[in-house]
Amino acid sequence: MRNDLFELGDIPPLGTVPERMYASVIRRERYGPPHQAFRTEVVDVPEVGRGQVLVYVMAAGINYNNVWASLGRPLDVIGTRLRQGEREDFHIGGSEGSGVVWAVGEGVDQLAVGDEVILSGAQWTETAADIRLGADPMTSDSQSVWGYERNFGSFAQFALVDEYQCHPKPAGLTWEEAACFLLTGATAYRQLCGWAPHDVQPGDPVLIWGGAGGLGSMAIQITRERGGIPIAVVSDEERARYCERLGARGTINRLDFDHWGRLPDIGDHEAMARWTAGVRAFGRRFWEVLGERRAPRLVLEHSGQDTIPTSMYLCDTAGMVVICGGTTGYNADVDLRYLWMRQKRLQGSHYANLRQCRDIIHLVAGGRIDPCLSWTGGFEDIGKAHQLMSDNQHPQGNQAVLVNAPTTGLNTL
């Protein structure tokens, strides 16, 4: 049975799939700042194919990848998909969420209509040759980001996912709590626990950039849970207090330093001397917060261009800098002398595999990790929320918007 359209929050009879749905849509002609790029539209509900699941979305998480989608750079997500032969000339973002299984395609045998689920944000081809030969799906040539590189994400009444993206929703979490933490939590979990032998061990000092953000707030707790010593980089005292409440040993205010950016030319002795003085001062502050003269064994990176030179300099001999993004830019400089002579590791890390997703869900479900939901908005706030993130004015921790869940207790932007 298919009706034409239900209003947001008007729950159809279980299993009834309407022909149309509301979605927060980006189009190429609106590429630009998020507040102008996102618009609520009515579009067709996607058809469910083999191995796919249609989820009635209750809440969706807010993440930086759809800041990029709204800008149309570094990837024109719509243009790329059109060149690959897809028909839709629009983008529906949202790379994490929570909801109810509403329809299942042929071959789906581990889910049933009515199941409550959390959605993870990576897709791949399970029959890909590299996966069949044993590759971690996150390293597969077929891997892509749902709700960014792939369409029909969680910023709509219905989301289209592959069966393996659906994880059981813990009963003790609200819809918005369940929707907000998996992308940042699983990403941080893989960074800190997925690259043996450089996984967090008891007593390891860990430097965490952007400690009060979604990724940082998860990383602080994961480090603490594994017995490490998290030290967070922040930009004000309110964020510092937030990180300390989560378990950080202490914080470093990046605004106390000005050596950020790309490395000077090694032949510019005056500029190199200024940079070296700045990075050594930052290192001394790290020692002060830690309470002893030890370098971080692990550095959790995502800011990239402005901070990689400091991260690589500060990281301990035989330690690791692990990076999952580049929010300040992609052209980061590394002084190779510190990389090879001190045998450090610079490791790229991208989201998480299913085991890692399930591990962080269990930690949250058991109350050992707080999902750090700091703000909940309504469906019409999607563009505003991404704009705040783009402007670095977003609240601490993780954010979510309610889609079909009851709109009680919303925060005001």
NUKE-473329 format. One record per residue (C-alpha): x, z, y. Coordinates in Angstrom, 1 decimal, m for minus. Each point is the difference from the previous one (the first is absolute). Layout:
MISE        X        Z        Y
MISE        X        Z        Y
...
This chain:
MISE        X        Z        Y
MISE      0.0      0.0      0.0
MISE      1.4     m1.0      3.4
MISE     m1.5      0.9      3.4
MISE      1.3     m1.6      3.2
MISE      1.6      2.9      1.9
MISE     m0.1      3.8      0.1
MISE      1.0      2.0      3.1
MISE      3.1      2.1     m0.1
MISE     m0.8      3.2     m1.9
MISE     m3.2     m1.3     m1.5
MISE      0.8      0.2     m3.6
MISE     m1.4     m2.8     m2.2
MISE     m1.3      0.8     m3.4
MISE      3.0      0.5     m2.3
MISE      1.3     m3.3     m1.0
MISE     m2.0     m2.0      2.5
MISE      2.4     m2.5      1.6
MISE     m1.2     m1.4      3.4
MISE      0.9     m3.5      1.1
MISE      1.5      1.1      3.3
MISE      1.9      3.1      1.3
MISE      1.4      1.5      3.2
MISE      3.7     m0.2      0.4
MISE      2.6      0.7      2.7
MISE      1.5     m3.5      0.3
MISE      3.2     m1.5      1.5
MISE      0.0     m3.7      0.9
MISE      2.9     m2.1      1.1
MISE     m1.5     m0.7      3.5
MISE     m0.1      3.8      0.6
MISE      3.6      0.7     m1.1
MISE      1.4      2.6      2.4
MISE     m0.2      3.7      0.6
MISE     m2.1      1.7     m2.7
MISE     m2.7      1.1      2.4
MISE     m0.8     m3.7      0.7
MISE      0.7     m1.4     m3.5
MISE     m2.5      2.0     m2.0
MISE     m3.7     m0.8      0.3
MISE     m2.9      1.0     m2.2
MISE     m1.6     m3.1     m1.6
MISE     m2.3     m0.9     m2.8
MISE      1.6     m2.0     m2.8
MISE     m0.7     m0.9     m3.6
MISE      0.6      2.5     m2.7
MISE      2.9     m1.3     m2.1
MISE     m0.7     m1.2     m3.5
MISE      1.4      2.1     m2.8
MISE      2.4     m1.8     m2.4
MISE      1.5      0.8     m3.3
MISE      1.9      3.3      0.1
MISE     m1.4      0.8      3.4
MISE     m2.2      2.9      1.3
MISE     m2.3      0.1      3.0
MISE      0.1      3.4      1.7
MISE     m2.6      1.5      2.3
MISE      2.4      1.4      2.6
MISE     m0.7      3.6      1.2
MISE      3.1      0.4      2.2
MISE      3.2     m1.8      0.8
MISE      3.5      1.0      1.1
MISE      1.8     m1.2      3.1
MISE      3.5     m1.4     m0.4
MISE      2.6     m1.9      2.0
MISE     m0.2     m3.3     m2.0
MISE     m3.3     m0.9      1.7
MISE      1.7      0.5      3.4
MISE      2.2     m2.9     m1.1
MISE     m3.1     m1.9     m1.3
MISE     m1.7      0.3      3.3
MISE      3.0     m1.3      1.9
MISE      0.4     m2.9     m2.4
MISE      3.7      0.8     m0.4
MISE      2.4      0.3     m1.7
MISE     m2.4     m1.7     m2.4
MISE     m3.0     m2.2      0.9
MISE     m2.1      1.4     m2.9
MISE     m2.9     m2.4      0.5
MISE      2.1     m3.1      0.5
MISE      2.1      0.9     m3.1
MISE     m3.1      0.4     m2.2
MISE     m1.6     m3.2      1.3
MISE      3.2     m1.9     m0.9
MISE     m0.2      1.5     m3.5
MISE     m3.4     m1.5     m0.4
MISE     m2.3      2.9      0.8
MISE     m3.2     m0.8      1.9
MISE     m0.6      3.0      2.2
MISE      1.2     m0.5      3.6
MISE     m0.1      3.8      0.7
MISE      1.8      3.1     m1.1
MISE     m1.6      3.3     m1.2
MISE      2.7      2.6      0.0
MISE      0.2      3.5     m1.5
MISE      2.6      0.7     m2.7
MISE     m1.4      3.3     m1.3
MISE     m3.4      1.6     m0.3
MISE     m2.6      1.8     m2.1
MISE     m3.3     m1.0     m1.4
MISE     m2.3     m0.7     m2.9
MISE      0.4     m2.8     m2.6
MISE     m3.0     m2.3      0.7
MISE      0.7     m3.0     m2.2
MISE      2.6     m1.0     m2.6
MISE      1.3     m3.4     m1.1
MISE      0.5     m1.4     m3.4
MISE      2.8      1.9     m1.9
MISE     m0.3      3.2      1.9
MISE     m0.3      2.7     m2.7
MISE      1.4      3.2      1.6
MISE     m2.5      0.4      2.8
MISE     m3.8      0.1      0.2
MISE     m2.5     m0.4      2.8
MISE     m0.3      3.3      1.8
MISE      3.5      1.3     m0.5
MISE      1.6      1.6      3.1
MISE      3.4     m1.3      0.7
MISE      3.0      0.0      2.3
MISE      1.5     m3.4      0.7
MISE      3.7     m0.8      0.0
MISE      1.4     m2.7      2.2
MISE      2.2     m2.3     m2.2
MISE     m1.1     m3.0     m2.1
MISE      2.0     m2.1     m2.5
MISE     m0.6     m2.4     m2.9
MISE      0.0      2.0     m3.2
MISE      0.9     m3.1     m2.0
MISE      3.0     m0.9      2.3
MISE      3.1     m0.8     m2.0
MISE      2.1      2.7      1.7
MISE     m2.6      2.7     m0.7
MISE     m0.3     m1.2     m3.7
MISE      3.8      0.4     m0.2
MISE     m0.2      3.6      1.1
MISE      0.3     m0.1      3.8
MISE     m1.5      2.7      2.2
MISE     m3.0     m1.8      1.4
MISE      1.1      1.0      3.5
MISE      3.1     m2.2     m0.5
MISE     m2.0     m2.9     m1.4
MISE      0.1     m3.4      1.8
MISE     m3.8      0.2     m0.2
MISE     m0.4      3.3      1.9
MISE     m1.9      0.0      3.3
MISE     m1.7      2.5      2.2
MISE     m3.7      0.2     m0.3
MISE     m1.8      0.3      3.4
MISE      3.0     m1.7      1.7
MISE      1.5     m2.9     m1.9
MISE     m3.2     m0.1     m2.0
MISE     m3.6      0.0      1.3
MISE     m3.1      2.1     m0.4
MISE      1.5      3.4      0.6
MISE     m1.7      3.3      0.7
MISE     m1.2     m0.7      3.6
MISE     m3.3     m1.3     m1.3
MISE     m3.1      1.2     m1.8
MISE      1.4     m1.5     m3.2
MISE      3.6     m0.4     m1.1
MISE      1.3     m2.4     m2.7
MISE      2.8      1.4     m2.1
MISE      1.6     m0.4     m3.4
MISE     m0.9      2.5     m2.7
MISE      3.4      1.7      0.0
MISE     m0.3      0.9      3.7
MISE     m2.8      2.5     m0.7
MISE      1.1      3.6     m0.6
MISE     m2.5      2.8     m0.8
MISE     m0.9      1.9      3.1
MISE      0.6      3.7     m0.2
MISE     m3.3      1.9      0.2
MISE      1.3      2.5      2.5
MISE      0.9     m2.6      2.7
MISE     m2.4     m1.3      2.6
MISE     m0.3     m3.8      0.3
MISE      2.1      0.0      3.1
MISE      2.7      2.2     m1.5
MISE      0.1     m2.2     m3.1
MISE      0.4     m3.1      2.2
MISE      2.8      1.1      2.3
MISE      3.1      1.0     m2.0
MISE      0.7     m2.4     m2.8
MISE      1.9     m2.7      1.9
MISE      2.3      2.4      1.9
MISE      0.2      2.5     m2.9
MISE      0.8     m2.4     m2.7
MISE      2.5     m1.8      2.2
MISE      1.8      3.2      0.8
MISE     m0.1      1.1     m3.6
MISE      1.7     m3.2     m1.2
MISE      2.6      0.3      2.8
MISE      0.9      3.6     m1.0
MISE     m0.6      0.0     m3.7
MISE      0.3     m3.6     m1.2
MISE      3.7     m0.9      0.5
MISE      1.9      2.1     m2.5
MISE      2.5      1.5      0.1
MISE     m0.9      0.3      3.7
MISE     m3.2      1.9     m0.5
MISE     m0.6      3.3      1.8
MISE      1.6      2.9     m1.9
MISE     m0.2      3.7      0.8
MISE      2.1      0.9      3.0
MISE      0.4     m3.6      1.3
MISE     m0.1     m0.4      3.8
MISE     m2.4     m2.9      0.9
MISE     m0.2     m1.6      3.4
MISE     m3.5     m1.3      0.7
MISE     m0.6     m2.4      3.0
MISE     m3.5      0.2      1.6
MISE     m0.7      3.4     m1.6
MISE     m3.4      0.5      1.5
MISE     m1.4     m3.5     m0.9
MISE     m1.8     m0.8     m3.2
MISE      3.1     m1.0     m2.0
MISE      2.0      2.9      1.4
MISE     m2.6      2.6     m0.7
MISE     m0.2     m1.1     m3.6
MISE      3.8     m0.1     m0.3
MISE      0.4      3.5      1.3
MISE     m2.3      1.4     m2.6
MISE      1.4     m2.0     m2.9
MISE      3.5      1.1      0.9
MISE     m1.2      3.6      0.2
MISE     m1.9     m0.3     m3.2
MISE      3.2     m1.2     m1.8
MISE      2.2      2.8      1.4
MISE      1.7     m2.1      2.7
MISE      0.6      1.0      3.6
MISE     m2.0     m2.3      2.3
MISE      1.2     m0.4      3.6
MISE     m2.2     m2.2      2.2
MISE      0.6     m2.1      3.1
MISE     m2.8      0.3      2.6
MISE     m0.6     m0.7      3.6
MISE     m1.6      3.2      1.4
MISE     m0.6      3.7     m0.8
MISE     m3.6     m0.5     m1.2
MISE      1.3     m2.4     m2.7
MISE      2.8      2.4     m0.8
MISE     m2.4      2.9     m0.6
MISE     m2.1     m2.3     m2.2
MISE      2.9     m1.0     m2.2
MISE      1.1      3.6     m0.4
MISE     m3.5      1.0     m1.1
MISE      0.3     m2.6     m2.7
MISE      3.3      1.5     m1.2
MISE      2.8     m1.6      2.0
MISE      3.1      2.3      0.3
MISE      0.0     m1.2      3.7
MISE     m0.1     m3.0      2.2
MISE      2.2     m2.2      2.3
MISE     m1.5     m1.4      3.2
MISE      1.1     m3.6      0.3
MISE     m0.6      0.0      3.7
MISE      3.1      2.3      0.4
MISE      2.2     m2.9     m0.9
MISE      0.4     m3.5      1.4
MISE      2.3     m1.9     m2.4
MISE     m2.8     m1.8     m1.7
MISE      0.0     m3.7     m0.7
MISE      2.4     m2.5     m1.4
MISE      3.7      0.8     m0.4
MISE      2.3     m1.1      2.8
MISE      2.6     m2.6     m0.7
MISE      2.9      1.8     m1.8
MISE      2.4     m1.5      2.5
MISE     m1.8      1.6      2.9
MISE      1.9      3.3     m0.2
MISE     m1.8      1.7      2.9
MISE     m3.5     m0.8     m1.4
MISE      1.0      1.0     m3.5
MISE      1.4      3.3      1.4
MISE     m3.4      0.7      1.7
MISE     m1.9     m0.8     m3.2
MISE      2.3      2.1     m2.2
MISE     m0.4      3.0      2.3
MISE     m3.8     m0.4     m0.2
MISE     m0.2     m0.3     m3.7
MISE      2.4      2.9     m0.6
MISE     m2.1      2.2      2.3
MISE     m3.0     m1.0     m2.1
MISE      1.9      1.0     m3.1
MISE      0.9      3.4      1.5
MISE     m3.7      0.6      0.7
MISE     m0.8     m0.8     m3.6
MISE      2.6      2.7     m1.1
MISE     m1.5      2.5      2.4
MISE     m3.5     m0.5     m1.4
MISE      1.2      0.0     m3.6
MISE      2.1      3.1      0.6
MISE      3.2     m1.4     m1.5
MISE      2.4     m2.9      0.3
MISE     m1.6     m2.3     m2.6
MISE     m1.1     m3.6      0.5
MISE     m3.4     m1.3     m1.3
MISE      0.2     m1.2     m3.6
MISE     m3.1     m2.1      0.7
MISE     m1.2     m1.6      3.2
MISE     m3.6     m1.2      0.0
MISE     m0.1     m3.0      2.4
MISE     m2.8     m2.3      1.3
MISE      0.9     m0.5      3.7
MISE      2.8     m2.4     m0.7
MISE      1.9     m1.6      2.8
MISE      0.3      2.9      2.4
MISE      0.9      2.6     m2.6
MISE      1.8     m1.7     m3.0
MISE      3.5      0.4      1.6
MISE     m0.6      3.7      0.4
MISE     m1.4      0.4     m3.5
MISE      2.9     m1.8     m1.7
MISE      2.6      1.9      2.0
MISE     m1.7      3.4     m0.7
MISE     m0.8     m0.5     m3.7
MISE      2.2      2.0     m2.3
MISE      2.8     m1.6     m2.1
MISE     m1.7     m1.5     m3.1
MISE     m3.4      0.6      1.6
MISE     m2.8     m2.4      0.7
MISE     m1.9     m1.4      2.9
MISE     m3.4     m1.3     m1.3
MISE     m2.1     m2.2      2.3
MISE     m3.5     m1.3     m0.3
MISE     m0.6     m1.7      3.4
MISE      1.4     m0.9      3.4
MISE     m2.4      1.1      2.8
MISE      2.7     m0.2      2.7
MISE      1.4     m3.3     m1.2
MISE      1.5     m1.8     m3.0
MISE      3.5     m0.8      1.1
MISE      1.7      3.3     m0.8
MISE      3.8      0.3      0.1
MISE      2.1      1.8     m2.7
MISE      3.7      0.9      0.4
MISE      1.1     m1.1     m3.4
MISE      3.0      2.3      0.0
MISE     m2.4      3.0     m0.5
MISE     m2.0     m1.9     m2.6
MISE      2.9     m1.0     m2.3
MISE      2.7      2.6      0.6
MISE     m2.4      2.9     m0.3
MISE     m2.0     m1.7     m2.7
MISE     m3.4      0.4      1.6
MISE     m3.1     m1.8     m1.1
MISE     m2.4     m1.9      2.2
MISE     m3.2     m0.5     m2.0
MISE     m3.1     m2.0      0.8
MISE     m3.3      1.5     m1.3
MISE     m3.4     m1.5      0.1
MISE     m3.2      2.0     m0.6
MISE     m0.3      1.2     m3.6
MISE     m0.9     m0.9     m3.6
MISE     m3.1      1.4     m1.7
MISE      1.8      2.9     m1.6
MISE      1.3      1.1      3.4
MISE     m3.4     m0.4      1.5
MISE     m1.5      2.2     m2.7
MISE      2.7      2.6      0.4
MISE     m0.7      0.5      3.7
MISE     m3.8      0.1     m0.7
MISE      0.6      2.8     m2.5
MISE      2.1      2.0      2.5
MISE     m2.8     m0.3      2.6
MISE     m2.7      0.7     m2.5
MISE      1.8      3.1     m1.1
MISE      0.3      1.3      3.6
MISE      3.8     m0.3      0.0
MISE      0.1     m2.7      2.6
MISE     m2.4      0.0      3.0
MISE     m1.4     m3.5      0.8
MISE      0.6      0.8      3.7
MISE     m3.2     m1.5      1.2
MISE      0.2      0.6      3.8
MISE     m2.6     m2.4      1.3
MISE     m3.1     m1.6     m1.2
MISE     m1.8     m2.8      1.9
MISE     m2.9     m2.3     m0.4
MISE     m0.1     m3.6     m1.0
MISE      0.1     m1.2      3.6
MISE      3.2      2.0      0.6
MISE      2.2     m2.2     m2.3
MISE      1.5     m2.0      2.8
MISE      0.5      3.0      2.2
MISE      1.7      1.9     m2.7
MISE      2.4     m2.8     m0.7
MISE      0.7     m0.3      3.8
MISE      0.9      3.7      0.1
MISE      2.3     m0.5     m2.9
MISE      1.6     m3.1      1.7
MISE      0.5      2.0      3.2
MISE      1.4      3.0     m2.0
MISE     m2.8      2.1      1.4
MISE     m1.8      0.7     m3.3
MISE     m0.6      3.5     m1.3
MISE      2.4      1.8     m2.4
MISE     m0.4     m0.6     m3.7
MISE     m2.4     m2.5     m1.5
MISE     m3.1     m1.6      1.4
MISE     m3.2     m1.4     m1.5
MISE     m3.2     m1.7      1.0
MISE     m3.4      0.5     m1.6
MISE     m1.6     m3.3     m1.2
MISE     m3.1      0.8     m2.1
MISE      0.6      3.8     m0.2
MISE     m2.3      2.2      2.2
MISE      1.4      0.1      3.5
MISE      0.1      3.7      0.6
MISE      2.9      1.9      1.4
MISE      1.7     m3.0      1.6
MISE      2.9      0.5      2.4
MISE      0.0     m1.5      3.5
MISE      2.7     m2.4      0.9
